[in-house]
Amino acid sequence: METHRQHFFRKMGIPESHLSLKELSLLTQVPLSALQQVFDRGIGAWKTNPQSVRLKKTFRKNPNMGKYPRSARLTKEQWAFARVYSFLDKGKTFYTADADIAKNVSF
């Protein structure tokens, strides 16, 4: 299954690379402040709901996440960037948790 990040790069027609929030903003014309808000909310979600953070490499959600140490899960930065790519790909949080940001941004 394709991730939002993979879909984003394929849709943009560019090779996958590590892009900063500023580079993503320039590429998509989405204001940097909006992407920073989404990123910050991703960090907050990682801190407040660690059970929802997916496993590294597989990105699978496991109902028994309590048995996995935090080191086996995505870092807070990885989780936050995943949320940014989901937002840019108009994934779930674009319409739910980040809908207030999305309504002020057109792309």
C-alpha positions as CSV (number, residue, x, y, z in Angstrom):
1,M,0.0,0.0,0.0
2,E,1.3,3.4,-1.0
3,T,1.9,6.0,1.8
4,H,0.8,9.6,1.5
5,R,4.4,10.6,1.1
6,Q,5.0,8.2,-1.8
7,H,1.7,9.3,-3.4
8,F,2.7,12.9,-3.0
9,F,6.1,12.5,-4.8
10,R,4.5,10.3,-7.5
11,K,1.7,12.9,-8.1
12,M,4.3,15.8,-8.2
13,G,6.4,13.8,-10.6
14,I,9.6,14.2,-8.6
15,P,12.0,11.6,-7.0
16,E,11.5,10.9,-3.3
17,S,13.8,13.0,-1.2
18,H,13.9,14.6,2.2
19,L,12.2,18.0,2.0
20,S,11.8,20.6,4.7
21,L,8.5,22.3,5.6
22,K,9.8,25.4,3.7
23,E,10.6,23.3,0.6
24,L,7.2,21.6,0.8
25,S,5.6,25.1,1.1
26,L,7.4,26.4,-1.9
27,L,6.6,23.3,-4.0
28,T,2.8,23.2,-3.1
29,Q,2.1,26.9,-2.5
30,V,0.6,26.0,0.9
31,P,1.7,28.7,3.4
32,L,4.5,27.6,5.6
33,S,2.5,28.7,8.7
34,A,-0.2,26.2,7.8
35,L,2.3,23.3,7.4
36,Q,4.0,24.3,10.6
37,Q,0.6,24.1,12.4
38,V,0.0,20.6,11.0
39,F,3.5,19.6,12.0
40,D,3.1,20.9,15.5
41,R,-0.2,19.1,15.9
42,G,1.5,15.9,14.7
43,I,4.1,16.3,17.5
44,G,1.3,16.9,20.0
45,A,-0.5,13.8,18.8
46,W,2.7,11.7,19.1
47,K,3.1,12.9,22.7
48,T,-0.5,12.6,23.9
49,N,-1.5,9.3,22.1
50,P,1.6,7.1,21.9
51,Q,-0.5,3.9,21.3
52,S,-1.6,5.2,17.9
53,V,2.0,5.7,16.7
54,R,2.8,3.1,14.0
55,L,5.8,0.8,13.9
56,K,8.9,1.7,12.0
57,K,9.4,0.0,8.7
58,T,6.0,-1.7,8.5
59,F,3.9,1.4,9.4
60,R,1.4,-1.1,10.7
61,K,-1.0,-0.3,13.4
62,N,-1.1,-2.9,16.1
63,P,-3.9,-3.1,18.7
64,N,-1.3,-4.4,21.2
65,M,1.1,-1.4,20.9
66,G,1.8,-1.3,24.6
67,K,4.1,-4.3,24.3
68,Y,6.4,-2.3,21.8
69,P,8.9,0.2,23.2
70,R,8.9,3.7,21.8
71,S,12.1,2.9,20.0
72,A,10.2,0.5,17.8
73,R,7.8,3.2,16.7
74,L,8.1,6.2,14.5
75,T,9.9,9.2,16.0
76,K,7.8,12.3,16.8
77,E,9.4,14.1,13.8
78,Q,8.6,11.1,11.5
79,W,5.0,11.1,12.8
80,A,4.6,14.8,12.3
81,F,5.9,14.7,8.7
82,A,3.6,11.8,8.0
83,R,0.7,14.0,9.1
84,V,2.0,16.9,6.9
85,Y,2.2,14.5,3.8
86,S,-1.3,13.2,4.7
87,F,-2.6,16.8,4.8
88,L,-0.9,17.7,1.5
89,D,-2.4,14.5,0.0
90,K,-5.8,15.4,1.4
91,G,-5.9,12.4,3.6
92,K,-7.9,11.7,6.8
93,T,-6.7,14.6,8.9
94,F,-7.3,17.1,6.1
95,Y,-11.0,16.5,6.7
96,T,-11.0,15.9,10.4
97,A,-8.3,17.0,12.9
98,D,-6.8,19.6,10.6
99,A,-10.0,20.7,8.8
100,D,-9.8,24.2,10.4
101,I,-6.4,24.7,8.8
102,A,-7.6,23.2,5.5
103,K,-10.5,25.6,5.1
104,N,-8.1,28.5,5.2
105,V,-5.8,27.0,2.6
106,S,-6.6,26.3,-1.1
107,F,-4.4,24.1,-3.2
